[in-house]
Amino acid sequence: MKFSLTLLEPVYEAIGAHVTKTPDAEVAGFVFAKTSRSKYETRYIGREFRPVAEANVIRQSETEIALTSEAYCPALQYADETKQSFWFFHSHPKDALEFSPRDNAEEPKLFRTAFVRAPNPLGHGSLVLPRFGLPFGRVWLPDGSVAPLERVRVIGSRLIFADAISIEQPAIPHFFDRQVRAFGPDIQRLLGRLNVGVVGCGGTGSAVCEQLLRLGVGKLGVYDGGRFEDSNVNRVYGSTIHDEGIPKVEIIERLAKSLGLPTVLRTFDNYIYHEETALTLREHDLIFGCTDDEVGRSILNQVALRYAIPVFDVGVKIDSDDHIIRSVTGRVTALYPGTACLFCRGRISPKRVAEQSRAFFTPEESEALRREGYADELDVPNPAVIPFTSAIASSAVAELLHRLTGFMGNDRRTTEVIYRFDQTEIGRNSVASAPECQCANRKIWGAGDGRNYLGMLWGK
């Protein structure tokens, strides 16, 4: 079982501000995290940060901070009341990249108390932020054992993945040399450690998969329960006119095998409408949403919101009348807690989600409603042309690279990019959440596992 901590960007910024406020001494505070446990990983999702009150600081220096016992009591009580994991945070001097002997001596006593006052079967943790460095930490489990925190993620306008890695870095395969020349070896190694999901492997999804494979991502999970139709060969990468009727994910498997690159591929010949399949979405560091259906998009919307797993949702629309193109529009929308969701933006609607869900799980009922005029026509083939789908796929992957590297500039905090191909125009926006929308409800941000996965009732 691996352990990781995901921090919402406002939480990480609050921690950083607390550290820089007292530049010549260690500081401390508390992070409160919801949890998620999948087959391979336990994630803690840090949603709140509280600095230690100055009145509870006994002494502090550049290499030490000592607190009163009263400093911990309110924090442990709050963790218990809100059913959250308790994390003790403190800063370290520059370049101090491991726990100090004092930490090792004091923390066992602290966390024995923590499990008495705030029992949590998934554990509590300790987080350290060195000055001018990346965070690291460890997990304390109920039986008194300690596990390394293998990854700390920061999710927001920029994406940070701080991993507990060995001093001796693996060699980078020579065929990534041109990318290393662009972004450097650290980014290439980071790409090799990422676990990325792609939902839908049609025109945009297959292009995203091909680019992620060639970028050298470490793990790639591809989801699509559809069968290939030869009318899609004009835009699906890796497909041929002989693939009629085969699972779409098999085309991606064949493509990956033909490339021979080191990415570990996992395919799901199923739709994420099914809970068992949708549960595996929690295993990814980030996801590309390349599905045309609004049910799938609504599920990804919730994954981004409740698990702080960023989703890059893509779409292309060609408005053609009597074989004359009136407009071609594509978009890349970044979803994570604190951004406007797809419902807010009008990209999906509750009505269409309900109709598509009904058509999938109870087709007879859906058809009856359609005949009676209570439901819209579904699954009408839309125009699709490879230059446009490929351009949007490339834009989505470039968006990921920007959020890892900042190559578009630190001031760029756009959450949606809109391409109007027929007008040679690119628009950007960062609209706020609608006040009445659930994505504006901070209680849901990073809420993790609950009684009903994603707060939804699942069909069978």
PELIN-V148501 format. One record per residue. N is the residue number from 0. RES is the residue in one small letter. SS is DSSP state (2 for helix, 1 for strand, 0 for the rest). D_LAST is the distance of its C-alpha to the last C-alpha in Angstrom with 2 decimals. Layout:
N_RES_SS_D_LAST / N_RES_SS_D_LAST
This chain:
0_m_0_29.22 / 1_k_1_30.43 / 2_f_1_31.24 / 3_s_1_31.52 / 4_l_1_32.41 / 5_t_1_31.34 / 6_l_1_33.79 / 7_l_1_33.29 / 8_e_2_36.31 / 9_p_2_37.94 / 10_v_2_37.86 / 11_y_2_39.48 / 12_e_2_42.03 / 13_a_2_42.90 / 14_i_2_43.49 / 15_g_2_45.64 / 16_a_2_47.64 / 17_h_2_48.31 / 18_v_2_49.60 / 19_t_2_51.86 / 20_k_2_53.23 / 21_t_0_55.18 / 22_p_0_56.05 / 23_d_0_58.52 / 24_a_0_56.58 / 25_e_0_53.31 / 26_v_0_50.90 / 27_a_1_47.91 / 28_g_1_44.88 / 29_f_1_41.40 / 30_v_1_37.94 / 31_f_1_34.93 / 32_a_1_31.55 / 33_k_1_27.92 / 34_t_1_26.03 / 35_s_1_23.12 / 36_r_1_22.62 / 37_s_0_20.79 / 38_k_0_21.46 / 39_y_0_24.80 / 40_e_1_26.01 / 41_t_1_26.70 / 42_r_1_27.32 / 43_y_1_29.42 / 44_i_1_29.28 / 45_g_1_32.72 / 46_r_1_32.65 / 47_e_1_36.05 / 48_f_1_39.56 / 49_r_1_42.54 / 50_p_1_45.99 / 51_v_0_48.24 / 52_a_0_50.83 / 53_e_2_54.32 / 54_a_2_55.64 / 55_n_2_53.60 / 56_v_1_55.06 / 57_i_1_57.92 / 58_r_1_58.94 / 59_q_1_57.64 / 60_s_1_59.08 / 61_e_0_58.10 / 62_t_0_56.77 / 63_e_1_55.83 / 64_i_1_54.34 / 65_a_1_54.76 / 66_l_1_52.99 / 67_t_0_53.65 / 68_s_0_51.30 / 69_e_2_50.61 / 70_a_2_48.98 / 71_y_2_45.86 / 72_c_2_45.42 / 73_p_2_43.94 / 74_a_2_41.56 / 75_l_2_40.28 / 76_q_2_39.97 / 77_y_2_37.96 / 78_a_2_35.61 / 79_d_2_35.09 / 80_e_2_34.62 / 81_t_0_32.08 / 82_k_0_30.20 / 83_q_0_31.16 / 84_s_1_32.70 / 85_f_1_36.47 / 86_w_1_38.23 / 87_f_1_42.00 / 88_f_1_43.32 / 89_h_1_46.85 / 90_s_1_48.68 / 91_h_1_50.84 / 92_p_0_53.93 / 93_k_0_53.63 / 94_d_0_52.70 / 95_a_0_51.77 / 96_l_0_48.62 / 97_e_0_48.05 / 98_f_0_48.17 / 99_s_0_51.76 / 100_p_2_53.43 / 101_r_2_53.45 / 102_d_2_49.65 / 103_n_2_49.27 / 104_a_2_51.59 / 105_e_2_50.24 / 106_e_2_46.47 / 107_p_2_45.93 / 108_k_2_47.59 / 109_l_2_45.62 / 110_f_2_42.21 / 111_r_2_43.19 / 112_t_2_43.87 / 113_a_2_40.64 / 114_f_2_38.54 / 115_v_2_40.62 / 116_r_2_40.33 / 117_a_0_36.83 / 118_p_0_34.77 / 119_n_0_31.84 / 120_p_0_30.03 / 121_l_0_29.40 / 122_g_0_33.05 / 123_h_1_35.47 / 124_g_1_37.50 / 125_s_1_40.69 / 126_l_1_41.08 / 127_v_1_44.29 / 128_l_1_45.35 / 129_p_1_48.62 / 130_r_0_50.81 / 131_f_0_50.16 / 132_g_0_47.55 / 133_l_0_43.82 / 134_p_1_42.01 / 135_f_1_41.28 / 136_g_1_40.21 / 137_r_1_39.03 / 138_v_1_36.58 / 139_w_1_37.82 / 140_l_0_35.59 / 141_p_0_35.90 / 142_d_0_37.86 / 143_g_0_40.49 / 144_s_0_39.64 / 145_v_1_39.51 / 146_a_1_37.29 / 147_p_1_38.12 / 148_l_0_36.25 / 149_e_0_35.48 / 150_r_1_34.63 / 151_v_1_35.38 / 152_r_1_33.74 / 153_v_1_35.05 / 154_i_1_32.70 / 155_g_0_34.27 / 156_s_0_36.61 / 157_r_0_37.59 / 158_l_1_35.55 / 159_i_1_37.27 / 160_f_1_36.15 / 161_a_1_38.69 / 162_d_1_38.21 / 163_a_0_40.05 / 164_i_0_41.60 / 165_s_0_44.55 / 166_i_0_47.95 / 167_e_0_48.16 / 168_q_0_45.90 / 169_p_0_44.52 / 170_a_0_46.33 / 171_i_0_44.77 / 172_p_0_44.56 / 173_h_2_47.34 / 174_f_2_45.14 / 175_f_2_43.92 / 176_d_2_47.57 / 177_r_2_47.48 / 178_q_2_44.60 / 179_v_2_46.46 / 180_r_2_49.48 / 181_a_2_47.50 / 182_f_2_45.54 / 183_g_0_47.09 / 184_p_2_45.98 / 185_d_2_44.13 / 186_i_2_41.59 / 187_q_2_41.18 / 188_r_2_40.55 / 189_l_2_38.06 / 190_l_2_36.12 / 191_g_0_36.12 / 192_r_0_34.48 / 193_l_0_31.67 / 194_n_1_28.00 / 195_v_1_26.70 / 196_g_1_23.32 / 197_v_1_23.09 / 198_v_1_19.99 / 199_g_0_20.68 / 200_c_0_23.53 / 201_g_0_25.06 / 202_g_2_28.47 / 203_t_2_28.43 / 204_g_2_26.02 / 205_s_2_28.02 / 206_a_2_31.21 / 207_v_2_30.00 / 208_c_2_29.02 / 209_e_2_32.45 / 210_q_2_34.25 / 211_l_2_32.47 / 212_l_2_33.24 / 213_r_2_36.84 / 214_l_2_37.13 / 215_g_0_36.33 / 216_v_0_33.29 / 217_g_0_32.61 / 218_k_1_28.88 / 219_l_1_26.62 / 220_g_1_22.82 / 221_v_1_21.63 / 222_y_1_18.14 / 223_d_0_17.49 / 224_g_0_15.20 / 225_g_0_17.76 / 226_r_1_20.58 / 227_f_0_24.13 / 228_e_0_26.16 / 229_d_2_29.90 / 230_s_2_30.47 / 231_n_2_29.22 / 232_v_0_31.91 / 233_n_0_34.12 / 234_r_0_32.32 / 235_v_0_29.96 / 236_y_0_31.94 / 237_g_0_32.24 / 238_s_0_31.21 / 239_t_0_33.51 / 240_i_0_33.90 / 241_h_0_32.96 / 242_d_0_29.36 / 243_e_0_27.80 / 244_g_0_24.34 / 245_i_0_24.00 / 246_p_1_21.24 / 247_k_2_22.49 / 248_v_2_22.26 / 249_e_2_24.70 / 250_i_2_27.22 / 251_i_2_27.13 / 252_e_2_27.51 / 253_r_2_30.49 / 254_l_2_31.90 / 255_a_2_31.80 / 256_k_2_33.42 / 257_s_2_36.13 / 258_l_2_37.06 / 259_g_0_37.53 / 260_l_0_37.10 / 261_p_0_36.10 / 262_t_0_32.66 / 263_v_1_29.99 / 264_l_1_27.07 / 265_r_1_23.46 / 266_t_1_21.03 / 267_f_1_17.25 / 268_d_0_16.43 / 269_n_0_13.05 / 270_y_0_12.20 / 271_i_0_12.08 / 272_y_0_9.23 / 273_h_0_7.18 / 274_e_2_8.44 / 275_e_2_10.14 / 276_t_2_11.97 / 277_a_2_12.78 / 278_l_2_14.30 / 279_t_2_16.88 / 280_l_2_18.25 / 281_r_2_20.12 / 282_e_2_22.31 / 283_h_0_24.14 / 284_d_0_27.39 / 285_l_1_26.62 / 286_i_1_24.34 / 287_f_1_25.17 / 288_g_1_22.81 / 289_c_0_23.57 / 290_t_0_20.71 / 291_d_0_21.60 / 292_d_0_18.44 / 293_e_2_18.41 / 294_v_2_14.77 / 295_g_2_15.56 / 296_r_2_18.86 / 297_s_2_17.63 / 298_i_2_15.63 / 299_l_2_18.85 / 300_n_2_20.83 / 301_q_2_19.29 / 302_v_2_19.73 / 303_a_2_23.35 / 304_l_2_23.96 / 305_r_2_22.50 / 306_y_2_23.34 / 307_a_0_26.45 / 308_i_0_25.32 / 309_p_1_27.16 / 310_v_1_25.43 / 311_f_1_27.62 / 312_d_1_25.85 / 313_v_1_27.62 / 314_g_1_27.97 / 315_v_1_30.55 / 316_k_1_31.44 / 317_i_1_34.16 / 318_d_1_35.64 / 319_s_1_37.47 / 320_d_1_39.27 / 321_d_0_40.92 / 322_h_0_40.79 / 323_i_1_42.49 / 324_i_1_40.73 / 325_r_1_41.09 / 326_s_1_39.26 / 327_v_1_37.25 / 328_t_1_35.46 / 329_g_1_33.47 / 330_r_1_32.37 / 331_v_1_31.36 / 332_t_1_29.93 / 333_a_1_29.97 / 334_l_1_27.44 / 335_y_0_28.08 / 336_p_0_28.96 / 337_g_0_31.93 / 338_t_0_31.27 / 339_a_0_30.14 / 340_c_0_26.46 / 341_l_0_25.15 / 342_f_0_24.79 / 343_c_0_28.39 / 344_r_0_29.65 / 345_g_0_28.13 / 346_r_0_26.35 / 347_i_0_23.02 / 348_s_0_22.57 / 349_p_2_20.13 / 350_k_2_20.50 / 351_r_2_19.60 / 352_v_2_16.60 / 353_a_2_15.28 / 354_e_2_16.32 / 355_q_2_14.82 / 356_s_2_11.37 / 357_r_2_11.76 / 358_a_2_13.19 / 359_f_2_10.39 / 360_f_2_7.43 / 361_t_0_10.12 / 362_p_2_13.15 / 363_e_2_15.30 / 364_e_2_15.35 / 365_s_2_16.04 / 366_e_2_18.81 / 367_a_2_20.34 / 368_l_2_20.64 / 369_r_2_22.14 / 370_r_2_24.66 / 371_e_0_25.63 / 372_g_0_26.23 / 373_y_0_23.67 / 374_a_0_21.79 / 375_d_0_23.33 / 376_e_0_23.43 / 377_l_0_20.85 / 378_d_0_21.21 / 379_v_0_24.99 / 380_p_0_26.56 / 381_n_0_28.63 / 382_p_0_31.90 / 383_a_0_31.84 / 384_v_0_34.90 / 385_i_2_35.14 / 386_p_2_37.88 / 387_f_2_35.82 / 388_t_2_32.50 / 389_s_2_34.53 / 390_a_2_36.56 / 391_i_2_33.59 / 392_a_2_32.07 / 393_s_2_35.51 / 394_s_2_35.77 / 395_a_2_32.52 / 396_v_2_33.75 / 397_a_2_37.16 / 398_e_2_35.62 / 399_l_2_34.27 / 400_l_2_37.74 / 401_h_2_39.39 / 402_r_2_37.34 / 403_l_2_38.26 / 404_t_2_41.90 / 405_g_0_42.93 / 406_f_0_44.72 / 407_m_0_44.33 / 408_g_0_46.23 / 409_n_0_45.57 / 410_d_0_45.70 / 411_r_0_42.78 / 412_r_0_39.83 / 413_t_0_38.09 / 414_t_0_34.33 / 415_e_1_33.99 / 416_v_1_36.09 / 417_i_1_36.32 / 418_y_1_38.04 / 419_r_1_39.73 / 420_f_2_40.79 / 421_d_2_42.84 / 422_q_2_44.83 / 423_t_0_45.20 / 424_e_1_43.98 / 425_i_1_41.81 / 426_g_1_40.70 / 427_r_1_39.45 / 428_n_1_38.13 / 429_s_0_36.92 / 430_v_0_35.94 / 431_a_0_35.21 / 432_s_0_31.99 / 433_a_0_32.01 / 434_p_0_33.09 / 435_e_0_30.34 / 436_c_0_27.50 / 437_q_2_25.43 / 438_c_2_26.72 / 439_a_2_30.13 / 440_n_0_29.05 / 441_r_0_30.48 / 442_k_0_28.62 / 443_i_0_25.42 / 444_w_0_27.29 / 445_g_0_26.39 / 446_a_0_24.64 / 447_g_0_22.66 / 448_d_0_20.10 / 449_g_0_19.23 / 450_r_0_17.35 / 451_n_0_14.33 / 452_y_2_14.14 / 453_l_2_15.93 / 454_g_2_16.14 / 455_m_0_12.80 / 456_l_0_9.92 / 457_w_0_6.66 / 458_g_0_3.78 / 459_k_0_0.00
